[in-house]
């Protein structure tokens, strides 16, 4: 048993974070303790926080994310995993360019200063990062691979040129993807978005819609994020069917419906206000009214958001009449503000008896409401609303008496037989427009030559000429925020030679959406200095997928969708075996200010991590942010709680210092007493809480153990063991004070790498038991599980054990057999 240092036997009452923390940060850096790949043969653990934009100073939301990932990374190292916990910078984008316009400072000057400041904050918080793999997305050696990916996608037809109506932000002077419009306003600056039709480059993400949906079944992500992605992709299986126009030979409104069984109740067709047949076929007397309505709806859609349901259903009778193909009855065509030209066919058959929206519209405008499906149990139909469930058809010709599910198929088959319809699948998801009219981004590697490219489709820049780098510019002349894209104003750059004929040509003057940068950065971390390829397949096979990914839920249909799409493309290119980038996603809540509102500079309620670190230390800041609420919940700022965590650390400090004389020379004697039982139960409890990401309850368990140690007056060896365990369990949460106290206790091992303590089964017998873990029937380890654990918890605990994880890595788990209190067997292929 190691003895405490003699010079420390005098009680040191004062816990001085300011002297302790920088010293240990320097120690970790000099020893390079957090470099990945130093444990060959160990199971890997890739822990990652979402790529931050370097605004210059870390805010409390950042501090929360990095504290979460750091606890997980530090804990995994202590469990024997080879841990990869990298960091980098999402350095391109609008904020830097807008600041350049406002202040006249080039983004290339401002960005490195911001990165240096932000990085200092990350280090001062004690985050255990492998800085050897640091990346910056504005580095040409990074964005050359954005361009390389673009060219590979172009070869495969994934990247393409189109003319499209786009969302345009007048303030930022750039195009926005649908996902970047929030309630009709720019997601970044809040300006009301307008619509323009321009040529742009896009990625065919819609071709991956089903793969994106299927993948959601194989990842451990929060249900709300999964639901948001499912809804955004919006797959609908149904029927496209023609409603022939009266008096217009060979003209028909093709509608899309998921409820073909209700077609006998269709009493009008609702079309988008900009449907081309409306403009073509409407009576002349109606055209002005229809045009004004279309403009009104267009403006309103930008205010409430494209695809949002208008609060008030509005429409106009176009004067056009069509024939219901199954009843033969003539019904009107209305334009309605709830039908989108961008979804389906831009027209729907309206069935007021069985769709509530159609019912409300029909009631408002006096249109017929004809139910044709009744409940299967013969109960009465509702009188004042639509019956929207499946049931049994009536008044539906030869299909009367059929259940809805059967009738849907039968009516679709009949429509096909008659040549007026076909099965169809529609998606809400739209292709990703990636052109941006800005300077500070990745140049699109395309050249236009009047001789070799007369149609302006674009000629790819040869790989040998990558990267196409951004030109040096005079900020005041080029970044005006007005007129043509900034790069088009740089004649020496935009005018170039055609790679085919060598004649005069022009470069594409637009840059890529910066969400391209963040779609694959996590893979570049693996191999950031590779000049031959984006990253090596060997490293991808070793480290991917990300095991735990942490970031805000606000990215659900932006970054989190795009980086899943990009992964599937990378798999097709043979760069990696995986098709999902992150196995587990943790979405943390926001940190609110002292006024209970979300922190923002405009509200003046921002609390800076620097403020807390300067006054109380990084360990206090970390403990507060982790203890204040469960990871997925919002944190309400509390100065009292910050002070409370500081007091707790002070108590632990004084406890250890005051105990040093008592435990000097104490040796383990095998005695079993209440403190030893409490110590080992705490090991078990904190381990389980960390596995479940219950950081706040884990810290609470440490507080309880600290109190027990403070009250102890029994065996000194039990107290020594308790204090050493307390410090070890505290180290992922408050690493600086833990390292210092570890040395005070006379220990010389690197605490950051020391194996996590194991609970003695004999001391927690009523709380836990050992269970054997097999893979394909062969013993691969043993784990300790709570006596109350169900089969699912047993499976999860066994799969997370480092020894077992190595045997499961890269395998498909076919079946898991659990025999309570005896064994768990993973059957893999």
Secondary structure, DSSP 4 states (H G I P E B T S, - for coil): -PPPPGGG-S------HHHHHHHHHHHHHHHTTT-SS-STTSPEEEEEEPPBP--SS-BHHHHHHHHHHHHHHHHHHHTT-EEE---EE---SHHHHHHHHHH---HHHHHHHHHHHHHHHHHHTT----GGG-EETTSHHHHHHHHHHHHHHHHTTSEEEEEEEEEEETTTTEEE-GGGEETTEETTT-PBEEEEEEEEEEE-GGGGHHHHHHHGGGSB--HHHHHHHHHHH--EEEEEEEEEBTTSTT-EEEEEES-GGGGGG--EEEE-TT-HHHHHHS-HHHHHHHHHHHHHHHHHHHHH-TTPPPSS--EEEEEEEEE-TTT--EEEEEEETT--TTSTTSEEEE-TTT-HHHHHHHHHHT------EE-TT-PPPPSSS---S--EE-SSGGGTT-BHHHHHHHHHHHHHHTTSEEEEEE-S---EE-EE--SSSPBP-EEE-TTT-TT---EEPPGGG---PPPP--HHHH--SSSS-GGGG-HHHHEEE-TTT-SEEEE---EE-TTTHHHHHHHHGGGTT-SSSSS-HHHHHHH-SEEEEEE-GGGTTTHHHHHHHHHHHHHHTTS-S-S-SEEEEEEPPPEE-TTSSBP-GGGT---BHHHHHHHT-HHHHHHHHHHSS-TTS-EE--HHHHHHHHHHHHHHHHHHHHHHHHHTT--------HHHHHHHHHHHHHHHHHHTT-HHHHHHHHHHHHHHHHH--S-HHHHHHHHHHHHHHHTTTSHHHHHHHHHHTT--S-TTTSPPPPPPGGGSTTTEEEEEEEETTEEEEEEEEETT--HHHHHHHHHHSHHHHHHHTT--EEEEEEETTTEEEEEE-
